[in-house]
Amino acid sequence: MKIGIVCFPTYGGSGVVATELGKALAARGHQIHFISYNLPARVDIFNNNLFYHEVNVSSYPLFDYPPYETSLASQMVNIVKNEKLDVLHVHYAIPHASAAIFAKQILAAEGIYIPVVTTLHGTDITLVGKDPLYEPVVSYSIKQSEVVTAVSESLRVDTYKHFHVEQKEIKVIPNFIDFSKFSKQKVEHFKKLIAPNGEHLVVHTSNFRKVKRVDDVVKIFAGIIKEVPAKLLLIGDGPERANIEQLTRELGVNNSTTFLGKQDAIDEIMSVSDLFLLPSEQESFGLAALEAMACEVPVVSSNAGGIAEMNLDGFSGFNCNVGDVETMTKRALEILSNAETLAKFKSQAFLQAKKFDIENILPMYEDVYESLCTAHRLA
Ligand code: GMT
């Protein structure tokens, strides 16, 4: 099949899911056309089945706000026509779903049919999407998409809660790991470099927005380090970074904390880590934690949104109430204080991650695309 994938080109979240999905589909022989304003971060390998189409926005004296959505819709129209796409799969509702619906309507006026699959990822529903500034357009785009998927059951329920789309079926297709590309690496020399005295490595990765509660990560770590020797690795960057740096100084853990910024080799860092912290206020799935688990790293997280569907309490780690730093610290120490317990949680984290193997999830997306094409052929 020829599939257009529209996504943000960013390092985390929906951008990663979209690009890993596209690469895996290309490996299975589908022709994949990425459409974005930049080359997606993880599209590192090109082959005969992978294409990238950039969306450009031209400036004009009248445009205080360049009309990205218009360029995107026009680009989709052109690519569907020129490349004869079978389906458009858009990741993150704003503005990708509405632009796709617009493109579909333009094409329909020319007698060309293109079905739209919209995958909801999280904040497009739970935070920004439900803002009255966007809600009517998001609701319409959901209703007009041929298929809507959500990355967790919790996000599916939240979508029905925040939007009047009860007539629309929303299919849950969870996020996944491609174990052939993402798994524990043998990089012990790297561990010796960061933790020369055998300290435990505690890690967190995010876009440092308030919703991630990175301040809780630092507070939990401050509690951990009182009991066991440890280092904190913070991966990513974002608006809260300066406040977090300040907090590490205030809590006296700045010398044990390393800010690594945006990183490509996440699997290498996870491969030497002992514990992943994800205390988010809101999290529809928590892909970063699943990537940690795939590298045998247990997770102490909040129980927000869909996290508990992925991180099994007492098995791959623990889930605690949002903001309950004291319990999260206790749970982290329960895992780290004893070598046997740590080893048990590490192997259980891996077993749990295996349930989200791309081999199990990819066919769910292929079924969606195929059923749309079949329905169209039969119509
Ligand atoms: O909010 C983010 O961290 C980015 C966002 C995105 O769409 O890029 O992430 C959301 O989608 C991820 C991939 O499906 C999920 O793993 C994250 O849980 C989700 N983030 C939130 O719900 C806060």
Residues whose N, C-alpha, C, O or C-beta is under 5 A from the ligand:
A	BS01	GMT	G12 G13 S14 G15 V17 H121 G122 T123 V151 Q282 E283 S284 F285 G286 L287
